[in-house]
Each structure stands twice: as structure tokens, then as C-alpha cells.
Amino acid sequence: MNKESVIELQRIDCNCNDCAFMVRDLEKMRSFDHLYPKDRGKRCRINYGQCTKKAEPVSFIPNHNMTVENRDCFKHRRDK
């Protein structure tokens, strides 16, 4: 896959991880570090943040489809 196809898939998935309106909450994410031992992959790690468009907290797993939840508010972080 090239860079353009990856970005297009991110636009289809509408995941908060790739949204321009998402502000990460690293402190909250780190508070759950004890649940994710180092030998376990980070592929299923729940991330936390604040949606500045909806003005509400969000949780998400990067690279998973969230089209149902976000199709009306998602804006890719690289879109102008």
C-alpha cells in the first residue's frame, strides 16, 4: 500500500485516531498502562481523548472502523 491508499482507508474508517478534531488524553491512557504488559501488542490498546467538534470525551482503538459513530463529524487530520 502506498501513502495515498493508506490515507484513503483512514478517511473511510473515520477513526478518531486520524481525526483533526481529536485531542489526545495521554494522562488517562497512561493510567491504564498496568493492563497492557510490554509483551502484549498495542494493537488492541484503547486510546482516549477529547473531541473538539462534539465537545465530549472519546475512546477508540486506532485502525478500527468507526464509520457508524463518526461519519457525520470526521475530518482527516491531513485535509485542509
Backbone as CSV, one residue per row, in Angstrom:
resi,resn,N_x,N_y,N_z,CA_x,CA_y,CA_z,C_x,C_y,C_z
1,MET,0.843,-1.186,0.000,0.000,0.000,0.000,0.885,1.244,0.000
2,ASN,0.458,2.235,-0.744,1.203,3.484,-0.744,0.546,4.480,0.206
3,LYS,1.178,5.618,0.373,0.715,6.629,1.323,-0.713,7.098,1.022
4,GLU,-1.011,7.308,-0.250,-2.340,7.785,-0.641,-3.429,6.770,-0.317
5,SER,-3.152,5.481,-0.540,-4.164,4.460,-0.258,-4.382,4.296,1.249
6,VAL,-3.323,4.470,2.038,-3.465,4.405,3.496,-4.353,5.553,3.984
7,ILE,-4.117,6.752,3.486,-4.928,7.907,3.887,-6.375,7.732,3.442
8,GLU,-6.593,7.182,2.265,-7.961,6.946,1.800,-8.684,5.939,2.696
9,LEU,-8.004,4.884,3.113,-8.606,3.928,4.057,-8.925,4.595,5.390
10,GLN,-8.059,5.480,5.858,-8.325,6.206,7.101,-9.558,7.084,6.960
11,ARG,-9.746,7.688,5.807,-10.948,8.504,5.572,-12.209,7.640,5.576
12,ILE,-12.108,6.424,5.063,-13.252,5.511,5.058,-13.556,5.017,6.466
13,ASP,-12.522,4.683,7.237,-12.699,4.155,8.596,-13.221,5.188,9.584
14,CYS,-12.941,6.462,9.366,-13.406,7.541,10.253,-13.000,7.329,11.707
15,ASN,-11.800,6.824,11.930,-11.344,6.567,13.292,-10.859,7.866,13.937
16,CYS,-11.216,8.076,15.195,-10.814,9.276,15.928,-9.296,9.472,15.906
17,ASN,-8.541,8.403,15.808,-7.090,8.476,15.778,-6.584,9.349,14.628
18,ASP,-7.329,9.430,13.550,-6.913,10.181,12.373,-7.710,11.468,12.175
19,CYS,-8.495,11.849,13.158,-9.400,12.995,13.026,-8.736,14.297,13.488
20,ALA,-8.990,15.356,12.739,-8.448,16.669,13.063,-9.051,17.249,14.341
21,PHE,-10.213,16.778,14.759,-10.902,17.321,15.933,-10.510,16.630,17.244
22,MET,-9.689,15.592,17.165,-9.350,14.812,18.357,-8.091,15.359,19.042
23,VAL,-8.209,15.573,20.362,-7.073,15.971,21.193,-6.825,14.820,22.158
24,ARG,-5.632,14.261,22.110,-5.308,13.076,22.918,-5.247,13.393,24.412
25,ASP,-5.644,12.416,25.201,-5.523,12.486,26.660,-4.514,11.421,27.080
26,LEU,-3.234,11.760,26.982,-2.172,10.802,27.279,-2.141,10.417,28.755
27,GLU,-2.510,11.337,29.624,-2.533,11.035,31.055,-3.540,9.924,31.362
28,LYS,-4.723,10.018,30.796,-5.731,8.973,31.014,-5.269,7.655,30.407
29,MET,-4.688,7.707,29.210,-4.208,6.487,28.566,-3.131,5.816,29.417
30,ARG,-2.206,6.601,29.947,-1.128,6.041,30.775,-1.653,5.461,32.088
31,SER,-2.792,5.956,32.549,-3.345,5.435,33.805,-3.777,3.972,33.670
32,PHE,-3.889,3.480,32.432,-4.261,2.097,32.182,-3.082,1.237,31.737
33,ASP,-1.859,1.755,31.854,-0.668,1.011,31.425,-0.555,-0.353,32.097
34,HIS,-1.018,-0.460,33.323,-0.896,-1.729,34.047,-1.705,-2.860,33.389
35,LEU,-2.647,-2.511,32.534,-3.458,-3.517,31.841,-2.797,-4.038,30.570
36,TYR,-1.708,-3.401,30.158,-1.045,-3.737,28.901,0.423,-4.072,29.140
37,PRO,0.700,-5.305,29.518,2.095,-5.706,29.725,2.915,-5.498,28.453
38,LYS,4.208,-5.284,28.626,5.076,-4.990,27.485,5.107,-6.102,26.456
39,ASP,4.935,-7.342,26.866,4.990,-8.447,25.912,3.701,-8.567,25.095
40,ARG,2.674,-7.831,25.459,1.400,-7.860,24.729,1.383,-6.720,23.709
41,GLY,0.935,-6.997,22.507,0.914,-5.986,21.457,0.002,-4.823,21.785
42,LYS,0.232,-3.690,21.142,-0.574,-2.496,21.363,-1.714,-2.378,20.356
43,ARG,-1.947,-3.405,19.582,-2.965,-3.335,18.536,-4.376,-3.163,19.079
44,CYS,-4.626,-3.617,20.291,-5.978,-3.522,20.848,-6.061,-2.483,21.959
45,ARG,-5.053,-1.662,22.100,-4.996,-0.670,23.176,-6.043,0.420,22.960
46,ILE,-6.815,0.681,23.985,-7.806,1.748,23.925,-7.103,3.074,24.165
47,ASN,-7.381,4.040,23.302,-6.842,5.390,23.417,-7.961,6.318,23.856
48,TYR,-7.583,7.430,24.464,-8.564,8.377,24.988,-8.245,9.782,24.508
49,GLY,-9.277,10.599,24.445,-9.081,11.981,24.048,-10.360,12.776,24.200
50,GLN,-10.338,13.965,23.615,-11.476,14.873,23.649,-11.792,15.282,22.217
51,CYS,-13.037,15.144,21.820,-13.468,15.596,20.504,-13.821,17.073,20.613
52,THR,-13.082,17.933,19.909,-13.342,19.366,19.995,-14.566,19.780,19.180
53,LYS,-14.993,18.950,18.243,-16.198,19.264,17.465,-17.455,18.937,18.268
54,LYS,-17.481,17.760,18.893,-18.640,17.351,19.693,-18.550,17.834,21.141
55,ALA,-17.363,18.301,21.537,-17.110,18.738,22.915,-17.446,17.624,23.913
56,GLU,-16.900,16.433,23.648,-17.133,15.300,24.543,-15.920,14.371,24.530
57,PRO,-15.759,13.607,25.614,-14.645,12.654,25.646,-14.884,11.508,24.665
58,VAL,-13.780,10.969,24.128,-13.872,9.854,23.194,-12.879,8.772,23.597
59,SER,-13.206,7.545,23.238,-12.276,6.425,23.378,-12.321,5.659,22.070
60,PHE,-11.185,5.098,21.691,-11.099,4.449,20.395,-9.896,3.520,20.350
61,ILE,-9.953,2.566,19.444,-8.826,1.686,19.147,-8.347,2.087,17.759
62,PRO,-7.112,2.580,17.637,-6.618,3.010,16.331,-6.746,1.906,15.276
63,ASN,-6.962,2.332,14.056,-7.028,1.451,12.886,-8.220,0.507,12.884
64,HIS,-9.272,0.871,13.584,-10.522,0.115,13.545,-11.607,1.017,12.953
65,ASN,-12.527,0.421,12.240,-13.574,1.179,11.573,-14.547,1.780,12.586
66,MET,-14.763,3.098,12.473,-15.702,3.805,13.342,-16.692,4.628,12.508
67,THR,-16.944,4.176,11.299,-17.789,4.926,10.379,-19.173,5.197,10.973
68,VAL,-19.749,4.223,11.620,-21.096,4.390,12.173,-21.133,5.537,13.179
69,GLU,-20.136,5.595,14.059,-20.108,6.625,15.095,-19.694,7.991,14.564
70,ASN,-18.838,8.031,13.552,-18.180,9.282,13.189,-18.411,9.778,11.767
71,ARG,-19.292,9.169,11.026,-19.432,9.548,9.619,-19.858,11.006,9.421
72,ASP,-20.548,11.591,10.404,-21.028,12.967,10.267,-20.060,14.016,10.802
73,CYS,-19.042,13.587,11.539,-18.165,14.588,12.145,-16.692,14.426,11.783
74,PHE,-16.317,13.321,11.182,-14.907,13.036,10.909,-14.325,13.971,9.861
75,LYS,-13.127,14.487,10.158,-12.337,15.250,9.192,-10.900,14.761,9.331
76,HIS,-10.345,14.230,8.252,-8.994,13.690,8.316,-8.011,14.793,8.680
77,ARG,-7.066,14.487,9.527,-6.112,15.488,10.027,-5.239,16.079,8.926
78,ARG,-5.151,15.428,7.780,-4.344,15.971,6.674,-5.181,16.729,5.637
79,ASP,-6.500,16.742,5.809,-7.355,17.503,4.893,-7.299,18.981,5.258
80,LYS,-7.370,19.794,4.258,-7.312,21.254,4.503,-8.675,21.855,4.556
